[in-house]
Amino acid sequence: MAAEAAAGLALAASLAVVSGWIAVGLLGLLRPHSVRFVGHLLFPLGAAGGFVLFAVGLSAMHAPAASQVLPLGLPDLPFHVRLDALSAFFLLLLGAASAGISLFSAGYFRSGEGTAPGLLCLQYHLFLAGMALVVLADDAYLFMVAWETMALASYFLVISQHRIPEIRRAGFLYLLIAHVGAIAILLAFGVLQAGGGDYTFAAMRGIAHSPFWASVAFLLALAGFGAKAGLVPLHVWLPEAHPAAPSPVSAMMSGVMLKTAVYGLLRVAYDLIGIELWWWGVIALVLGLVTMLYGVLFAAVQTDMKRLLAYSSIENIGAIITGVGLSLVFHGHGLSLLAALALTAALYHCLNHALFKSLLFLATGHVLHATGSRNLGKLGGLIHRMPWLAGLALVGVLAIASLPPLNGFVSEWLLLQAFLFSPGLPNTYLVMLIPLAAAAVVLSAALGAYVMVKFYGVIFLGQPREETLKEAHDAGPWELAGLAWLALPCVLLGVFPVAAIVALSPAVEVLVPASPAPSAAGGSWWFLTPVAPERASYAPLLFLLVILLAVVLTVLLVKRFYHGRLRRTDPWDCGFPGLNPRMQDTAEGFGQPIRQIFEAFFRTERQLPTGFDQRPVYYLKVEDRLWHWLYLPVARAVERLSALIGVLQHGRIHIYLLYSFGTLLLLLLFVH
């Protein structure tokens, strides 16, 4: 009884945070143009809500499920909410990321930048409340209301600089694909309620679907949630919307909103449909792998730092969906423990990505404010002007590059461990093909590290490429506090993965009847053993101690043999004395080998200077081939169809009355 009361209290606290966020947003309308009121009072209040939600999610992970019917909604169609371990995990993720982003936002927004700060505050907190309600919803009606609230609030945040045509275009593209996805999700719920008229998730769980209709529901859900998550080929909105939005909004969209799509897919595929077919996992696995490789290849050739991070998000979402797909394959063959291992890797990566990608988007936001440029070709040497920001960004870069002992390595390593058990599958074709998938994951991880070397090296290392960079300054206390809050768990989740896996195991057990937690915690708290010690184990704390010992020994040896003498010189000069900023490697230079090796993936426009040009010009534009192969033909077809339908418009009232009369006659014939 005490556990159930605690679960009910956690649900009530979650709803209180949602109500609090809406109230904080509305308070922004009291003084809509006051940056100080909104920034120094309301955004810290929003951050407090994030801290509370983080604590509630953490406490509710090991509590029984609690549900409630709210006195809201339509007559005979009230809202249902439910908090179980899976919802609690995603609330924890939302709370942790939103707390850091809101703290950063308290010192980020300036006056005169697009939408008034008070209105921006309302849209931001409605966005947070919508995401929390998506996770708490226990019926299709509330789920879609929350989903649309989330989509519309984020749309208005994306177009906060709405006077710029490119930003309006990016917002329209985002809204279009978001609603295409929402239609697919609505149809999936329509299939799941099977004509019964009851749209509660409890009723859907009780319906036994045939394999055909279950597959239809799964494919619709995969398309709908995949559009929101940015799976190829529905990813095109993501690299357009993220650079257009303010950086805290980009962080929230990439770090958290994409995970609501992962939550929705897991809820439908594992919980609501009731049966799982192994070939669903193959489809998800292939989509995830293609998305991973596509995202990382395009990230490698970007010269805009926010577009680079947006494509990196596509890569990471691909890794998460790959884990989900592998889990479905194992689960469809009755291998529950391996399914739980792959699912643990996917959920772990969800949490990791929410933290380090939010951290990196916020860091680029301050760089953008301090320098006025997103172009990597105009940056460089910022580590000297903003050392605290550079240090915290380095934590995020090392984590997202999957380097031990940080958190990104743990989830990638767990995913690879799950792949290594694929020979246990009773399907010969899968046993032959899945190692290729593992190789693709390794390739993607290596390219992801390459991309992060480019990102950090071009922005923070070397010499400043522009004179104006010498006026750049470090982040303020609010911004640094938010960044530090996001960086700290990147270290803790990397050094103490056993505790994290044990904590999130209830969320895994909601979906599959097994958990890798007993084996992970079976040896000792500092040795991570995914399945059994004789197969593989990893000691991150030991790894960290070895690194620290190597650093200390190096310092001591330098002091012993070189007497601690320090000689400063220009970075990356390789002994050449006349180095200047124009001689440093550029973002284009970093991406050039990848662009040449994988040239078939890119649509490239290039103009090269000749030796006889008086004013040599170098021009390079790299575009997504899918945009020209898929989206532009559809857009042209819609334009032609619209032109045909436009023939019906004459602007004469008697013609329209004739149309109405003809429609009535047709309806009468149909009724007859």
N, C-alpha and C positions, 0 to 999 in steps of 0.2 A: 504493500500500500504506500509505503514511504517513497519507493521508486516511482510509482505512478503519479504521486503528488508532485514529486520533483520534475517529472516530465511535463505535467500540466503547467507547472510554474515556468518552465523553460519556454513552452509555447506562448504563454501569456507575455513573457519578457520579450520574445521575438516580435510579437505583434505590437508591443509598446514601443520598441525601437522603430518599427515601420511607421507608426503614428507620429513618433517624435520627429522622424526625418521629414514627413509631410509638413508638420507644424513649423519646423526650422525653415523649410523652403518658403512657406507662406509668409513668415516673418521678414524674409528678404524684400517683400513688396512694400513694407513700411517705409524703408529708405532705399529705394532701388538704385540710386546713384552714389551711395556712400560706400566707397571701397573699404574704409576703416571698419564701419559697422558690419558689413558683410564678411570681410576677410578676417578681422580679429575677434569677432564674436560668433558669427553663425557657422562658419566652417569649422572652428574648434568644437562647437557643439555637435556638428555632424560627425566629427572625428570621435567624440565621446560615444556617440551611438555605435560607431564601428567597433570601438573597444568592447562595449557591452555585448554586441552581437558575436564578437570573437569568443568572449568568455561563455556566452550561452551555448554557442555551437560546440565548444570544447566539452562543456559539462553534459550536454545532451547526447553526445556520441555513444555513451555507455548506458543511457537510460532507455526504458521501453518507449514505444511509439505513443504519442498523445494526439488526439484529434479534437476538433471543435467545429460547431456550426455557428457562423457569424450572423447577426441580424442585419445583414447587408445583402445587396443584390436585387433581384426582381421578385415579385410575389410568386410563391411556390418554387422559387429557384434561388435559394440562399447560397452564400459562399461557404465552402467547406475548406478547412485548413487542417494540416497534419504535419507533425514533426517526428520523423524517425531518424535513424542514424545517418542515412544517405543525405537527407535534407540538412541535418546538423553539420555534416562535413562541408557542404557547399555554403551554409551560413557562416561557418568558421572562416572559410576562404574569402567570402565577401567581406566579413567584418575585418579580417586582418588587412586586406588590401585597401579597403575604403578608409580605414583609420589612417594609414600612412599617406594616402593620396589627399585626404581632406586636410591633414596637417600641412602638407606641402602647399595645398591650394590657399591656405590662410595667408601665405606670404607671396603668392604667385600673381594673382589677378591685379591688373592695373586699370585705371580709368581710361575711357576713350578707346577701348579695344572692342569694337563690335557691340554685342548685346550688353545692356546695362547689368552691373554686377548683381543687383537684387533679383532680376529675372533669371539670370544665369544660375543663381543660388537655388531658385525654385526648380528649374529644370534639372539641375544636378541632383537634388535630393529626391525629386520624383523618380529620377532614373534609379537611384539606390533603392527606393521603396519598391519600385516595380520589380527589380531583380530579386529582392527578398521574397516578394509575394509569389513570384514564379516558382521558387524553391519550396514555398510552404503550401501552395495550392493543392487541394485534394479533389478537385473536380475540373472538368474541361472548361467550364464557363469562367471560373476565376482564373484559371491558367491563361486563357486567351486574353482576358481583360488585362492581367498583369503583363503578359507578353507584349500586347499592343502599347501599354503605358511605357514599358521599357523602350520599345522601338521608337515611339513618337518623341519621348523625352530626349533620347540620344540623337534623333534626327535634328531637333532644334538646337541641341548643343553643337552638333557638327557644323551647322550653318550659322554659328554665332557671328562670323564675319560675312554676313550674307550679302554685302555690297560687292563682293568679289565674284565674278561670274564662275570661275573655276570651282569655288567652294559651293556655290548653288548647284553646279553640275554634279559634284561629288555627293552632295546631300540627296539629290534626286535619285542617283544611281543606288545609293544605300537604301533609300526608302522603297524603291522599286523591288530590289531583290529581297529585302526584308518581308515585303508583303507577298511576294511569290512563295517564299518559305512559309509564311503564316497560313496561306491557303492550303498548302500541303499538310501542315500540322493539323489544321481543322478537319481536313478530309480523313486523316489518320484516326482522329478521335471519333469521327463519324463511323468509320469501319469498326472501331473497337466497341462502340455502344450497341452495335448489331441490331439496330432498329428498336431497341427496348425503350428508348426515350429517357433513360437515366444516364446522365453524364458524369456521375460521381466516379472517382477512381475505384472506390470499393466495389461498385457494381460492375465495372469493366474487368476487375480481377476475377470476378465470379463467372464470367462468360467463357465457355470453351469454344475456341475458334478452330475452323478447319485450317490445315496447312496453307491452303490457297489464300484465304482471307487474312490469316496471320502474316503471310508474306507481303500481301498488299499493304497492310498497316505498317509493317516494318520498313518497306521501301519508301512509303510516303513520309514516314518519320525521318528516315535517313536523308531524304531530299530536303525536307523542311528544316530540320535542325542543322543539316550540312550547309544550307544557305546562310544561316546565321553564324555558323562556326567558321565559314570561309573555306570549305572543301572545294577542290578543283572539280568542275569548271565554274562553280558559283562563287569564286573567290574575288572576282574583279572589283567588288565594292571596297574591299579592305584596304588595298594600297592607295585608294583615292580618298576614302573617308578619314583615315587616321592622320595623314598630314594636314587635312583641312581643319580638323578639330583642335581646340586648345589642348595643350599637352596633358593636363590632368584628365581630361575627357578621353584622350587617346589611351592613357594608362588604364582608365576604368573599362573602356570598351575592350581593349586587348587582354588585360589581365583578368577581368571578371566576366564581362558580358559573353565572351566566347565560351566560357565554362558553363553558362546557363544552358547553352545548346548541348553541351556534353551531358549535363544533368538530364535534360529532356530526353535525349536519345537513350541513356541508361534506364530512365524510369519507364519509358515505353517498351524498350526491347526486353528488358529482364523482368520488370514488375507487372506491367499491365497486359501484355500479350499472353503470357502464361506458358508458351512453348518457345523453344529456340531451335532453329535448324542450322546445322553447321555451315551451310553455304552462305548464310547471311554474313557470317564472320569473314568468309573469303571476299565477299564484295566490300565489306568495310575495310578489310586489310589492304586490298588493292587500292581503294580510294585513299586510304591513309598514306600508303607508300608513295603514290603519285603526288599527293599533296605535299608530302615532306620534301621530295626531290625538287618539285617545281618551285616551292617556296624558297628553298635554300639557294638554288641556282639564280633566281632573280634577285635575291638579297645580295649575292656576291657581286652583281654588276651595277648596283644602285649608287648614285652620287648624292642623293638626298637622304639625310640621316633618319628622318621619320619614315620615309618609304622603305628604307632598309629594315627598320624595325618591324614595319607592317608585314613585309614579306617573311621576316624571321618568325612572326606570329603564325603565319600560314604553315611554315615548316613545323613549328611546335604543335599546332593543332593536328597536323598530319601524324606526328609521333603519338599523340594521345589516341587518335582514332585507330591507329595501327595496334596499339595495346588493347583497345576495346574489341577490335576485329579478331585478334589472336585469342582473346578470352572467349569470344563467342564460338570460335572453332573448337577450342578445348571443351567448352561446356556442351556443345552439340554432340561431342563424342563421349560424354560422361566423365571427363577428366577434371573433376571439380577443383582439386588442389592447384593444378596448373592454370585453370581458368582464374582462380583467385589470385595467383601470382601475377598473371598478365594484367588483371584488373587493378591490383595494388600498384603496379608500375604506372598504369594510366592515371589513377587518382593522385598518386604521388607527384606525377609530372604536372597535373592540373594545379596543385598547390604551388609547386615550384615556379611554374610559369607565371602564375598570378603575382608572385613576389618579385622575381627578377625582371620580368618584362615591365611591370609597373615602375620599378626602380629606374630602368633604363629610359623609359619614355619621360619620366619626370626629370631625369638628368639632362636629356636633350632639350626639354622645355626650358630649363634654366640657361643652357648654352644658347638657345634661340633668343631668349630675352637679353642675355648679356652681350651677344655679338650681332644680333639682327639677321642671322643667316642660318639656313638649314643646309646649305650647299657644302658638302665635305671639301670641295676644292678651295674654299675660302677660309678654312679653319686650320688648326694646328698649334701645338705648343701651349695649349690651355692649362696643362698641369701646373705650370708656373704661376698662372693667374688665379686659378681656382683649385688649390690642392685638396681641400676637403671634399669638394664635389668629385674631383678626379679619383680620389681614394675610394669613395662609396660606389662610384660607377664601376671601378675596377672589380669590386666584389660581384656586382651584377654580371659583368662581362665574363669573369672566370666561371661563375655559376652557369650561365646560359651556354658557355662553351663546353660544358660537361667535364670540367677538370676537377679531379679529386683534390681536397676532401670536401668540396662544396656540394650543395643539394642536387644540382643538375646531373652530376655523375651518378648519384644513387638511383634515380628513376631510370636513366638510360641503361645502367648496369642491370637493374631488375628486369627491364624489357628484354635485354639480350639473353639473360639467364632463362627467361621464359621461352625464347626462340630455341635455345639449346636443348630443350626438352621435346621439341617437335618430333624427333624420331619415334617417340612413344605413341604417336597417332596411328590408329588402325587403317589409315587411308594412304595407299602407296603414292598416289600423285601428290598429295599434300606433303608427304615426307620428302619428296624430291624437290618440290617447289619452294617450300618455306625457308630452306637455307638461303635461297636467292633473296628472299625478303630480308633475312637477317643481314646479308651483305649490303643491301640497299640502306638499311638503318645505320650501319657502320659508316658507309660513304656519306650519308647525310650528316651524321655527327661530326665527321672530319671536316666537311665543308662548312658546317655551322661554326666550328672553332676558327676556321680561316676567315669567315665573315666577321667574327668578333675581333680578330686581330686587326683587320682593316678598320672597323668602326672605332676602336679605341685608339689605334695608332695614329690615324689621320686626324682625329679630333684633338687628342690630348698630348701626343708626343711630337717630337721634331721641333721645328721653328714656326712661329706664327707666319701664315701666308699673307696676311693683310696687316697694314699698320694699325687699323682700328682695333685689332685684337689686344693690343697692349693696354687698352682701357677696360678690358673685361674684368669682372670682379667675382668673388666667390659668392655662393648662395647665402641667404639670410638664415636666421635661427629657425624660423618655422619650416623653411624648405629643408634645411639639414636634418631637423628632427624627423620629418616625414621620411626622408631618404634613409636615415639610420634605422628607423623602425622596420623598413622593408629589407634592409641589408642584413640585420641581425639574424632573422630566421633562415636566411640563405646559408649562413654558417652553421647554425644549430641543427637544421635539418640534414646538413651534410655530415656533421660530426656525430650526431646521435640518431642514426636512421632506425635503429631497433625500437627505440621508444616511440618514434613517429609511426612505424608500421603497426605496432601494438595498439596505438591510439586510434588509427583509422581502420582497424580490422572490423569493427562493427558495421561500418559503411559497406565494406566488401561483403559481409555475411548477409546483408539485406538482399543482395543480388544473387550470390552463389552460396551453396551450403558448405563452405570451407574457408579457411584463411591461412595465409603463410605465417601468421603471427607466432604460433607455437614453435615452429622450427626456427624462425628468426630470433626468438627470445630464448630458445632452448639451450644454446651454448652458454653465452655470457652476454652481458649488456653491451659490450664493446666489439663483439664479433657478429657481423650480419651474415646469416646463412639462409638463403632463400628457401631451400628445400632440405638439404642434408649437408653436414660439414664435409663429407668425403667428395661432394660434387663441386662446391664452391663456397668460399667465405671471404669476407672483406672487413678489415679493421680500420675504419677511417681515422679514429683517434691515434692509432699507432702511426698511420701515414702522416698525420699532421705533426706528430712528435718528431718523426724522421726529418721532415722538411725544416722544422724549427732548429733541430740539431745541426743540419747541414748549413743553415744560415749562420748560426752561432760559430760553428767551426770555421767557416769561410772568413768571418770578421776577425776571429782570433788569428788565423793564419796570415791574413793581410797585415794585421798589426805586428805580428811576430817577424815576418820577413821583409815587409815594406815600411815598417815603423809608423803605420797609420797615415802615411802621407796621402793627401787627396789632391788630384789634379782635375780641374773642370775644363771641359772642352765642348764644342758644339755637338749636339746629338746627331748620330748617324753620319758623321763625316768620313768614317773609315780611313782616317789619317790624312784626308785631303784638306788643305787649309782654307781653300776659297769657297766653301759651301755656302749657298744662299737658299732661301725658301723655295725658289723656283726649281731647284735641283732635287728636291725631295720627291719621293714616290707619291703619286696622287691616287685618288680613289679610282680613277679610270685605269691607272697602272696596276693597282691591286687586282682589279676585276678582269683585266685583259686576258690572262691565261684561261680563266674559266669561260670567258666569252668565246674564245677560239675553240676550246675543246668541245663545248656543248652548243656550238653555233646553231645547230638545227632547232633548238628550242626558242631562239630569239628572232624577232623581226627587227633587223638593224638598218638604220639609215646612217651613212657615214660620208663625210666630206673631208678629204685629206689635202693638205697643201702640197704644192710642187716646189721645186727648187727655183722656179722663175717667178713666183708670186711676189709682188711688191708688198702686199699685206696678207701674209699667210693666215688662213683660217682653218681651224680644226673643229669639226662638228660631228657629234655622235649622238644618236638617239636609239635607245633599246626599248622595244615594246613587246607586249604579250601577243603571241600569235593567235591565241584563242579569242582575243578581242576582235581581230579581223576575220577569223574563220567562223565564229559563232555569233557574237553579239551584233556586229555591224550588219550582217545579212538579215538578222531578225529585225533590227531597227528599220532597215530599208523596206522590208516586207510590211511592217506595221505602217510606215509612211504611205506606201502605195495603197494599202487597204483603206487607210483613213481618207486618202484622196478619192477612192471609189465611193466610199460611204458619203463623203462630203458632197457628192453630186445631188444627194437627196435634199440638201439644204438650199432653199431658194430665197428665204426671207419674206415669203408672201403667206399671209395668214390663211387664205383660202386653200393653198396647197397643203398646209399642215392640217386643216380641218378635213381635207380629203384623205390624208393618211390616217387620221383618227377614225373616220368613217369606215375605211377599208379594214382597219384593225378590228373594229367592232364586228364587222361582217364575218371575218375569219374566226373570231372567238365564238360567235353564235353558231357557225358551222361546226366548230370543234365540240361545243356543248351538245349540239343536236346529235 
